[in-house]
């Protein structure tokens, strides 16, 4: 089995996560407003609010886009 999958289960990619929240799964998370990506290990914190800055007042929200098969 490949270590990563783009075929996410219901709830994996649709749920946005806040900066600093613990990642529910290992994988690649994408900021829903600017598309910046970060790789995070399950149980580790998602990048904090100061990780990057938007040119607009939109807040940073992370979505899982590629999940590691565990």
N, C-alpha and C positions, 0 to 999 in steps of 0.2 A: 504494500500500500504506500502511496506517495505520502511524504510527511506533511504536506499542506494540501488544502482543498479550497476551491472557490465555491463549492456547493455547500452553502451554509444551511443549517437547520432553522426552522421557524423560530424567530426570537433572537437569533444570533446577530444578524446585521441590522435589524430594524430598530433595535433598542439603542438610543443614543446614550453615551456615558459622559459624565462630567469629568473635568480635569482633576487629577489626584485620586479618582475612584479606583478601586482595585479591579484589575482586568479579570473578567470571568473566564477567559480562554486565552491561550497563547496565539499570537498572530499579528497581522498588520491592521492597525487602526488608522482611519482617515478622518481628518477634521471635516465635518459636513459643510463648512462654509468656504474653506479655501483649498481643500484637497491635500493639504500637507499630511504626510504619513509618518507613523512611528511604529516600530516593532516592539511589542510588549509581551513579557512572559506572564502566564496565568498567575494571579495572586500578587503581582507587582503593581505599583501605582501607574496609572496612565499619566502622560506628561502633564505638568501643572499649568495653570493659567499663564504664567510667564514664559512658557515654552516658545511661543511665537505670538506675533501681534497681527491683528487684522487691520486693514486700512479702513474698514467700516466698523460700526459699533457692535457688530454681531459677536456673540460669545463663542468660545471654543467648546465644541461638542464632538466627541469621538464616536465613530461607528466601526465595528469589526467588518473588514472587507475580505480578508484571507485568514482562515482559521487553520491552525496546526492540528493535525490529527494526533490525539493523545490517547 
